[in-house]
Amino acid sequence: MLDFASNWASTEIILRIMWYKDVDNFKNANGYDIEGIWYPRVTSIVSIKAKPALYMFYAGLPDYKTGEAIKSKSAEEGTLLHETVEAILRKEPIVIPDQVKPAVTAFMDFYNKNELIAHRIEDRVVSKKHHFAGTMDVLAELNGVMGVLDIKTSMAIYRDYSVQTSAYIEALSEDKTLPPLTRWILRLDQSKHCLRCTATLRDKGGREKIRGEKVKCEHEWGPMKGEVEIKELNTFESDIKAFLACKSLWEWENEYWLKKIGNGPDFSRAKRG
């Protein structure tokens, strides 16, 4: 058993090293070159955290390839919804795609009932203090309060989102011209509701999933309806501690490549090339 564990550990280390073709491949996949310095990306850093729900998702599928296909199609749908909403915030003329129309209609209802002003959209932020960079969705003013608005197209608001958005707030705090900022998750989704019971049918990534089925029912599904959920996050101190812990673990995990970039985990002076 110990031999197996030892061999697996050695294999895992080799796989981590071989995952990227070369140092440029690693840099492009995990960060940004900004003014001649390479910074790791926020989303790459938080990806180090285990995601039990994702593992359960894969466990319920026939094979890994099926899961990857669903995940890829879901990402395309999420990107389409993101881009449509951001175009609305930019006040650009748009044609709403049919596949996300219910969710966009729900967003428009929210938008018309609230004062939402977008100051920066899909904008890069950099922390020189902690050496990371990321792209926030929106720096917004919502009903007179300024903050980072992160748009999600998931079925729920997950705690992981707090970790990611805390990094954007930390980076923005280095700009002393900005006021204190809050954070919101704006969740947009769409599903069909059964006309006979409380169940819902969600189609994401080409995979239909029924939830809330409390009794046996010959479901009769209504039209697709959009959903909007807004949540302000008030746990910055613990969230940024979690993010920086993720960063330390991510640096440990990728020490091989970081040493090639410059100084291993201490790569704040890592230059391009």
Secondary structure by P-SEA (a helix, b strand, c coil): caaaaaaaaaaaaaaaaaccccaaaaaaacccccccbbbbbccccccccccaaaaaaaaacccaaaaaaaaaaaaaaaaaaaaaaaaaaacccccccccaaaaaaaaaaaaaaccccccccbbbbbccccbbbbbbccccccccccbbbbbbccccccaaaaaaaaaaaaaacccccccbbbbbbbbbbbbbbbccccbbbbbcccbbbbccccccccccccccbbbbbbbbbccaaaaaaaaaaaaaaaaaaaaaaaaaacccccccccccc
